[in-house]
Amino acid sequence: MKHKFISKRYWKDTSTAMGQSDALAKSFDDCINLSLGDPDLITDTQVIEHAMADAKAGHTKYTDFSGDPELKAAIAQMYREDYGLEVENKEIFVTASGCLAMYLALEAILDDGDEVIIHAPYFTPYPQQIELARGIPVVLDTYEEEGFQVNLERLEGLITERTKAIVINTPNNPTGNCFHRESLEKVAEIAKRYDLLVIADDIYGSFSYAEEFVPIMSLPGMRERTITINSFSKNFTMTGWRVGNIIAPDYLISTIQTINENVVFTAPSVSQRAAIYAIRDRKRIQPPMIEEYKKRVCYAIQRINAIPKMSVMEARGTFYLFVNIKETGLTSVEAADRILKEAHVLTLPGDTFGACGEGYLRLACTVGVDKLKEVFDRIEKMELFR
């Protein structure tokens, strides 16, 4: 919006379909919302009860500036047990969400005009987060016919003397794809060859169905050049608690802490207590949750691929599906609008996630199979898909 009292940086409208989804979801009383990654499941009840007890016991004050010591210890223990990685206390910083973690990382590393390569389709905040940190987003397109894997030649061709970092998001939002270990190894080779940082958005690390999740920082020579972003939002169904963390070399963590002290000071104390119990009890909490999402995704894939003019890749990770609707002859926005108005189902148009997302819709399987059945029953009745 253009106004004399608004910074000129924000005069250009940068709103997206994701930002508008809340209003659109209220368009119809019977609308089924598959637009946002906010699941219908709630946080594990034992985690809630433990956090409430800790709040009553006095855990309502600021925590240590870098995070609750117990939570940092639990994060380190998880990396030791699950990935065989030794992470030191000084390499961990607790944040008020994964989104803030990404912004803090970018703010810590970027000088004005530095370039950051992001692979598209991408999580929609990336470009603006980079610009807020005075950097320049450089987009690397990926394609369905290549399995949405990173093309190494195209990646290398985007590197300039101003390139500072590469953002890697796997398992991926919005495509549901996971990068093969071989792809990660090649990205790591390029990062080392050109002396670049890698920002690893690992917030869907628990949702890797096709193969075991590999943190890129576990690859040889990558610990010293990787900033890992984690969140409890999706891995533990804790979207509203707003707690995440960063793992990075200690000098970066020190800088990130200085920045954060001038933004939110510390992450919410009660949320950090909840995160402690969630991560300690992950072996009980996560398996049934992950199995439920996998069941939903597999059901949705079966239904989508049986509908004319719709198709989708096999399930590899996350609870998102990137549905190909190119045979309809409509743009992503037009198709999403038709589905909303005629079937009362809210999806997100693929171009929200970058230009190469045109011709796709993102569906978040954040409702149960019974609701998903209703979704696809409605869509099948549309003239568009007959």
ABEGO torsion letter per residue (X at the ends): XBBAABBAAAABBABBAAAAAAAAAAABAABBBAABBBBABBBBAAAAAAAAAAAAAGBABBBBAAEBAAAAAAAAAAAAAAAGBBBBAAABBBBBEAAAAAAAAAAAABBBGBBBBBBOBBBAAAAAAAAAAGBBBBBBBBBAAAGGBBBAAAAAAABBAABABBBBBOBBOAAGBBBBAAAAAAAAAAAAAAGBBBBBBAAAAABBAABBBBBAAABBGAAAABBBBBBAAAAAGAAAAGBBBBBBBAAAAAAAAAAAAAAAGBBBAAAAAAAAAAAAAAAAAAAAAAAAAAAAAAAAAAAAAABBGBBBBBBABEABBBBBAAAAGBBAAAAAAAAAAAAGBBBBBAAAAEAAABGBBBBBBABBAAAAAAAAAAAAABAAAX
